[in-house]
Amino acid sequence: MNSNASHMMLLPRRQIPYVLLIALTIASGAVAGAFNNRWGTPANLSAAGERVANFPKQVGPWRLETAEPFIPVVAEMLECAGSRSCTYRHQQTGAVVRVGLHVGPPGPTSVHTPDVCYSSQDFEQIGPRTRIELLSPARGGGTFWKADFRARTLRGGAMHVIYGWSTGHGWVAADRPRFEFVGHRLLYKLQAASVYDEDNDEDGPPAYQQFLEELLPLVDAQILRGPSR
């Protein structure tokens, strides 16, 4: 009989359930601490955070104009191990797409979605979000959510917002990301936005589609599948 069992036998019977409850609480707290990186940032998450900065300066006909990490208050809220907010401009058409990518623990990375963020910044959502597919997982793509928003100001416009998550193998438009990514040590979130004219049909594929179909294979090769993942 081991020492733990012998100590249990010495306890009054009515105290045994409380001792078991304390033991289970300590064990579950250790597991939760590991998943939430309470005991330190895992090496693979640190390496993933460093690779997020590897955005290309040229993506087909799109040229990088600005690239910077998320502002500290946002990075802290999302518990980012690494983040980048970039602006690209099409060299022929002048179309602009803004894209953000960050990586961190699944909990905070999964819960902040555009419907919450944009609604608090004088935008209203236009209709329900829809699931779209961009490329295939084998080519660095997958499924994403698309949601459209309209500014409430008189001079405001409308924009397409695309977002999805990845554990390092393709992108997923998860229905319940908080639960679907439980057990993973890291999670990426990508979000892109491009403006459009509500009064005129878009001529050809929208800017976000043209851009992401050029960008996603590069992100897959240079960031998701980099060394030390």
Residue pairs with C-beta under 8 A, 6 or more apart in sequence:
8 16
8 19
11 19
32 38
33 39
35 105
35 106
35 107
35 182
35 183
35 185
36 105
36 107
37 45
37 79
37 105
41 81
42 185
42 186
43 228
44 185
44 186
44 228
44 229
45 81
45 103
45 104
45 105
45 185
45 186
46 81
47 226
47 227
47 228
47 229
48 81
48 82
48 103
48 168
48 186
48 188
48 223
48 229
49 80
49 81
49 82
49 103
49 104
50 82
51 82
51 222
51 223
51 226
52 81
52 82
52 83
52 84
52 101
52 102
52 103
52 188
52 223
53 69
53 82
53 84
54 222
54 223
54 226
55 64
55 67
55 84
55 86
55 101
56 64
56 215
56 218
56 222
57 63
57 64
58 64
59 88
59 211
59 214
59 215
59 218
60 214
61 90
61 91
61 92
61 214
62 88
62 89
62 90
62 91
62 97
62 211
62 214
62 215
63 88
63 89
63 91
64 86
64 87
64 88
65 87
65 88
65 89
65 96
66 85
66 86
66 87
67 84
67 85
67 86
67 87
68 84
68 85
69 75
69 80
69 82
69 83
69 84
69 85
70 78
70 80
70 83
70 84
70 85
70 100
70 102
74 80
74 83
75 83
75 102
77 108
77 112
78 102
78 104
78 108
78 109
78 112
79 104
79 105
79 107
79 108
79 109
80 102
80 103
80 104
81 103
81 104
81 186
82 102
82 103
83 100
83 101
83 102
83 103
84 100
84 101
84 102
85 98
85 99
85 100
86 98
86 99
86 100
87 96
87 97
87 98
87 99
88 96
88 97
88 98
88 99
88 211
89 95
89 96
90 96
90 207
90 210
90 211
93 207
95 194
95 207
95 210
96 194
96 195
96 207
97 192
97 193
97 194
97 207
97 208
97 211
98 192
98 193
98 194
99 190
99 191
99 192
99 193
99 211
99 215
100 190
100 191
100 192
101 188
101 189
101 190
101 191
101 219
101 223
102 109
102 188
102 189
103 109
103 186
103 187
103 188
103 189
104 186
104 187
105 185
105 186
105 187
106 177
106 178
106 181
106 182
106 184
106 186
106 187
107 178
109 165
109 181
109 187
109 188
109 189
110 165
110 174
110 177
110 178
110 180
110 181
110 187
110 189
111 177
111 178
113 145
113 163
114 147
114 149
114 161
114 163
114 191
115 125
115 129
115 147
118 125
118 149
118 161
119 125
122 151
122 152
122 153
122 156
123 149
123 150
123 151
123 152
123 156
124 149
124 150
124 152
125 147
125 148
125 149
126 148
126 149
126 150
126 158
127 148
129 145
129 146
129 147
130 145
130 146
130 147
131 143
131 144
131 145
131 146
131 173
132 143
132 144
132 145
132 146
132 162
132 173
133 141
133 142
133 143
133 144
134 141
134 142
134 143
134 144
134 162
134 171
134 209
134 212
134 213
134 216
135 141
135 142
135 213
135 216
135 217
136 142
137 169
137 170
137 171
139 216
139 217
139 220
140 170
140 216
140 217
140 218
140 219
140 220
140 221
140 224
141 170
141 171
141 212
141 213
141 216
141 217
142 164
142 166
142 170
142 171
142 172
142 173
143 164
143 171
143 172
143 173
144 162
144 163
144 164
144 171
144 173
144 190
144 212
145 162
145 163
145 164
145 173
146 160
146 161
146 162
147 160
147 161
147 163
148 158
148 159
148 160
148 161
149 158
149 159
149 161
150 156
150 157
150 158
150 198
151 157
151 158
157 195
157 196
157 197
157 198
158 195
158 196
158 197
158 198
159 193
159 194
159 195
159 196
160 193
160 194
160 196
160 206
160 207
160 208
161 191
161 192
161 193
162 191
162 192
162 193
162 208
162 212
163 189
163 190
163 191
163 192
164 171
164 172
164 173
164 174
164 189
164 190
165 171
165 172
165 174
165 177
165 181
165 187
165 188
165 189
165 190
166 172
166 187
166 188
166 189
166 190
166 224
167 181
167 184
167 186
167 187
167 188
168 186
168 188
168 224
168 225
168 229
169 224
171 190
171 216
172 180
174 180
174 181
177 187
181 187
188 223
188 224
190 219
192 208
192 211
192 212
193 208
194 206
194 207
194 208
194 211
196 202
196 206
196 207
204 210
